[in-house]
Amino acid sequence: MTYRLHFPAEVFDAYKQLPAIARRDLALVLVDALEDPLARSEPYGRDDGIIRTVAQGHVTAVLLLGHDTRVITVLTIAYAGTT
């Protein structure tokens, strides 16, 4: 079953500020994660199956997996490229 994606307003504002290539990279890994978030992400610290990371190119995001609600919440975005 597919998950839904949730961006808190402040995180979505950060997403909109990313260069186009970084937005694309992040969008691609998030779409992949919607189908199977545990298989498409890595543990963030200790593997609790809830807080995970995804990365592509120069952008990384920390995710909160709501397995009961089937919602992935993007907690933060980090960009290591140039603007």
C-alpha positions as CSV (number, residue, x, y, z in Angstrom):
1,M,0.0,0.0,0.0
2,T,1.3,3.5,-0.9
3,Y,2.0,6.1,1.8
4,R,0.9,9.8,1.5
5,L,3.5,12.6,1.7
6,H,3.2,15.5,4.2
7,F,5.4,18.6,4.1
8,P,5.0,20.9,7.1
9,A,4.8,24.5,5.8
10,E,8.3,25.6,6.9
11,V,9.9,22.5,5.3
12,F,8.0,23.0,2.1
13,D,9.3,26.6,2.1
14,A,12.8,25.2,2.3
15,Y,12.0,22.8,-0.5
16,K,10.9,25.7,-2.7
17,Q,14.2,27.5,-2.1
18,L,16.2,24.6,-3.5
19,P,17.7,24.8,-7.0
20,A,15.7,23.0,-9.6
21,I,18.0,20.0,-9.8
22,A,17.9,19.5,-6.0
23,R,14.1,19.7,-6.0
24,R,14.0,17.1,-8.7
25,D,16.4,14.8,-6.9
26,L,14.4,15.1,-3.7
27,A,11.1,14.5,-5.5
28,L,12.4,11.4,-7.1
29,V,13.6,9.8,-3.8
30,L,10.3,10.8,-2.0
31,V,8.1,9.3,-4.8
32,D,10.1,6.0,-4.5
33,A,9.8,6.1,-0.7
34,L,6.0,6.3,-1.0
35,E,5.8,2.8,-2.3
36,D,8.1,1.1,0.3
37,P,9.6,3.6,2.7
38,L,11.7,1.1,4.7
39,A,13.3,-0.3,1.5
40,R,13.9,3.1,-0.1
41,S,15.4,4.9,2.9
42,E,18.2,4.4,5.5
43,P,18.0,4.5,9.3
44,Y,18.7,7.9,11.0
45,G,20.9,6.8,13.8
46,R,19.5,3.8,15.6
47,D,17.2,1.8,13.2
48,D,13.8,2.2,14.8
49,G,11.9,1.9,11.5
50,I,10.3,5.4,12.1
51,I,13.0,8.1,11.6
52,R,14.7,7.6,8.2
53,T,16.8,9.4,5.7
54,V,16.7,9.6,1.9
55,A,19.4,11.2,-0.3
56,Q,20.0,11.9,-3.9
57,G,22.7,14.0,-5.5
58,H,23.4,16.9,-3.1
59,V,20.1,16.8,-1.1
60,T,19.1,14.8,1.9
61,A,15.9,14.6,3.9
62,V,14.9,13.2,7.3
63,L,11.6,11.5,7.3
64,L,9.1,10.4,9.9
65,L,7.3,7.2,8.9
66,G,3.7,7.0,10.2
67,H,3.1,3.3,9.6
68,D,-0.4,3.3,11.2
69,T,-1.5,6.4,9.3
70,R,0.5,5.6,6.1
71,V,1.9,9.1,6.1
72,I,5.5,10.1,5.5
73,T,6.3,13.5,7.0
74,V,9.4,15.3,5.8
75,L,11.0,16.7,8.9
76,T,14.0,18.5,7.5
77,I,15.9,19.0,4.2
78,A,19.7,19.5,3.9
79,Y,21.3,20.7,0.7
80,A,25.1,20.5,0.2
81,G,25.4,22.0,-3.2
82,T,25.7,25.5,-4.5
83,T,22.9,27.8,-5.4
